[in-house]
């Protein structure tokens, strides 16, 4: 399989090669001489790379006359950790990793404007200006969760771009379920566990009247947040995967699984259309089949969420029997889905 190179320096590439060699050794030691020969570096250069990796949080044991062995990895989202786990052609193969950033969506938008390839991902350990829907902030504490934005360049007319939000929601809910949580999708772009929000999706695009230039799919997933990490006003309505499972979640494997599933669903969508995504979305939905309160720019009203139409719009039946087609707005579920 031909894959694009990761965005990384030569030094980082050598670090990745050292980690791969040490991982191949399992619990055994690999001599400095063997590493030097395989990398084409001096023993001193190997030692410098090992020290640099230790500063990044990798636990590497060194014993005279035995060599080096890898005994622990940091819980980080860099290419060193995520790339070996990926099973994608494009999504995440070009990876821009940041310890701290304002917004991954804003950074991805700039990269896309500069010509970044389809599948490029911006991921951060922390956001200081994370964006949610309708101008809201996304709380992004450091080194706990998953915050990323993927650049997609699908061959689509602009009116179909909102469907990509539902594609991402299906991939996200399935990944959370695979991790052991009973996740469900709340229209239009939230994913819940036991009725509490665990993740959100923000989709932005650049387009002409007839075609999409690019779409930015931004995702925030609460993986390891505790209740103390949520603002007071959100503690009754937010959760994390770790709270649901009762144990910490390794972030790199989750990210790799999500990006792989996102690419799989994107391939299906582009090859066969929206029907398969719509069917799966409905099966995973917490919104359909319950009364809802809809808040839009035209006012608030209540009805019964019956379906999503072939474009992803929510179909809500009113008390008088009329069916309203909701394209945008906030939806409050008035009771959980059975």
N, C-alpha and C positions, 0 to 999 in steps of 0.2 A: 504494500500500500504506500503510495507516495504521499508524504505529509509535508506541509510547510514547516520551515525552521521556526523554533521559538524565538521570541524577541529577547535576546540576551547577549551579553558580551562574551568574548573568548574566555575570559576568566571564569564566568559562570558556567560555560560549557565544560571546562576542565573540572569545576567543582561537581557538576552532574556526573561526569565520567568517574570521578573518584567514588562518589556515593554508589554508583552502579556496581563498580568493582567490589566495594566493601559489602554491598548487599548480596552479591553473588557468593561471597565467602561465608555467609550465614553467621554462625556463632564462632567460627574460626578466625584466626588472624591472617592478614595478608601482609607480606613483608614490604618494607619500604623499597627494597630493590625491585620486587615484582611490580609495584605500582609505578616506579620510576621507568621501568622498561616498557610497560604497557602504555604509559602516557607520553613517553618521549620527553620526560622532564628530569631534571636533576633531583637528587634526594632532598636537597634544601628547598627546591621549589615545591615538591610534594608536601613537605612539612608546612610550608607557608599556606598552601591551600587547605590543609587539615586545620590549621589554626584559624583560618578565615571561616571555615565551616563551623568550628566550635563557637565562634562569636555569633553565628546565626542561630545557635541553639542545638546543633547536632552533637550528640554525645558520642565521641570517638575515643576509644581507649587505645593507648600506645604503650607497648611493653618492649623494652630492649631485647634484641635477638628474636623477637616474635613478629613485631610489626604493628599493624593497626587493625581494629575491628569496630564496626558500627554497633553501638548498644542502645541508641535512642534517637528519635527524630523529633523536631519541634512540631507543634500544631500550627502550621503556617500554610498559606495558600499560594506560595510561589511556584514557579515552574519546576523547581527541584522536587517539590512534593507532589504536585498535581499531574505533571506530564507523564510519569511512568504508569499512572493509573487510567489514563484516557484511552477510549476506544472510538475516537472520532476521526473523521477526515479533516474537518475544518474548525468546528466550534472549540475554542480554547487552545488550538494549536499555536496561534500567535497570542501571547499572554503578556499583558502589561500589569505588573504587580506593584502595588503601592502600600507602604506601611500606613500612611495617612493621606487622605485626599479630601477635597471638598465634596464632590459628587462624582461617582463613576459614570453616571449618565452624561454629565457635562463633558467629562474627559473623553468618553467614547464618541460623543457627537463631534468634538473637535477632530479626533483622529479620523472619523469617517469623512469629514469634509476635506481632510488632507489625503484621502484615497486609501485608507486602511482596508484591508481585505475582508471579504465575507468570513464570518466566524471569529474575527478578532474579539478578544475579551479583555475588559478592564476589570480587575478585581482589587479589593482593598481590605486591609485588616481593620481599618476604621474610616468612617466618613464624618466630616465636620459639618457638611451641608447636604446631607442625604435628602433626596426628593421623593415625595409621595404624590398621590393624585390630588388634583385641584389645589396645587400650591402648598400642600401640607408638608411638614418635615417628617423624615424617617429617622427614628432614633437609632444610632449606629455606634454602640460602645465598642472599644477596641478588643481585638483578638478573641472574640467570642462567637461571632456569627459569620454569615456569608453575604457579602455585598458585591454584586458584579453587574456589568452591563455588556451585552453581546451585540456586535455590529452584524446585521443581516442585510444581504443585498438580494432579495427575492425578485423574480420577474412577476410583478403584480401591479394592477392598477391601484391608485391610492385608496379608493373606497374599500378595498379588501384588506388593507393594512391592519384594521382593528382585530381581524380574525387571528392575527399572530399572538395577541394577548391570550386568547383561549388556547392556542397551541402551547404556549409556555405554561399556562395554568395546568393543563393536563399532564405535561411532563413533570411539573413540580409536585403535584398531588401524588402521582405514581411513585416518584422518588421517595417522598415522605412515607408512603405506605410500605414501600420496599424496606425502609429503615425500621418499620415496626409500629408506625402511628396510624390511627384511623383518620386520615386527612380527607377533607372535602373542600370543594370549590364554592366560594360565595361570589355570585355575579357582582361586578364584572371581572375583578382582578385580584381578589383576596383568596388565600387558602387558609383553612381553619383546622384546628384539632379540638374536638369536643366543644364546638361553637366559639372557640377563641381564636383570634387571628395569630397565625404563625408566620405568614409570609405575604408579601405584596408584590405586584408587578406594575411597572410604569413603562408604557410604550410611547416612543416619540419617533417622528419621521421627518425626512426631507423628501419632497416629491415635486414633480411637475403635474399638470392636469391629467396627463395620460400614463405616467409611470412613476414608480417609486425609485428614488435614488438610493436610499438606505433607510433601515429601521433600526432604532436602538431599543432593545428589550432589556430593561433594568429590573433586577430582582433583589429583594432583601429577604433573607430567611433567618428567623430567630432559631439558631441551633443550640447555643449554650447559655443564653441569657437566663438569669435567675429573676425572681420577682423583684428583687432590689434594683435591677437594671432598668425596669420600666418606670416611666413617670407615674406619679400617683394616680393620675386620671385614666391611665391605661391598664392598671393592674387587674381590674376585673374583666377585661376584654382581650388581653394579649396573653400569649404563652410562648413556649419554645419547645423544640423537639426533645431537649434534655429533660425539661420538666415533665413532658408526657411519658418519656421512657424511664425516668428515674435514674439516669446515668448520663455521663458526658458523651458528646458526639464528636468523633474525629472529623474535622472539617474537609480535609483534602479528599478523602474517599467519597464524601457526600457530594462535593463540587464536581468531581469527575463523573460520578454516576448521573448527576443532574444534567451536565452538559452532553453526555452521551445520549441520554433519553431525549433531551431537547432536539438534538440533531436527528434522531430517529423519527420523531413526530414531525419535524419540519420536512424531512424527506417524504414522508407519507402525504403530508398536506400538499406539497408542491407537485407530487406525482399524481395524486388522485382527487384533489380538491378538499373541500371543507367537511364533507359528509362524515368521514371516519372520525375526525376530530370532534365534530358536533355530537356524534353518538357517544363517544367516550366521555366527553365533558358532561353530558346529561347523566351518565351513570355515576359520575363522581360528584355531582352537584349537591350542595346543601340548601340551595335556594329554591329549586323547583319543588312544587307540591306543598308549599306553605304560604300563609298570608304574609304579605310584605308591606312595608311603608316605603314609598319612593320619594326621594327629595331631589327635585330638579330646579333649574332656573325658573321654571314656570309655576313652581309651588310644590306643596307636599300632598300626597294622596295615597290611599291604601287599596289593595286588591289582592288577587291570588296569582302567584307566579306559576304559570302553566308550562312554559316551554321557552326555548330559544329558537329563533327563526334561522333560515339558511345563511344569514349573514352574522349571526351571533347576538342579535338584539334580543332583549328580554321581553317576552309576551306576558302581559299581566291582565287578567280578567277583572273588570270592575263589578261592583255590586249590581249595576243595571244591565250586566251582560256584555257590555262593550269590552273589546280587547285593545289595550294600549300597547304600542310598540315602544319600548324604552331603549334609546340609543346611548344615553349618558345620564349619569346621576348616581346618587348614593342609595343603596337598598338596605333597609333594615329588616331582618327576618323576625317576624312577630312571634314565632314559636319554632323550635328546632324541627328539622325534617325527621320523620319517623325512621 
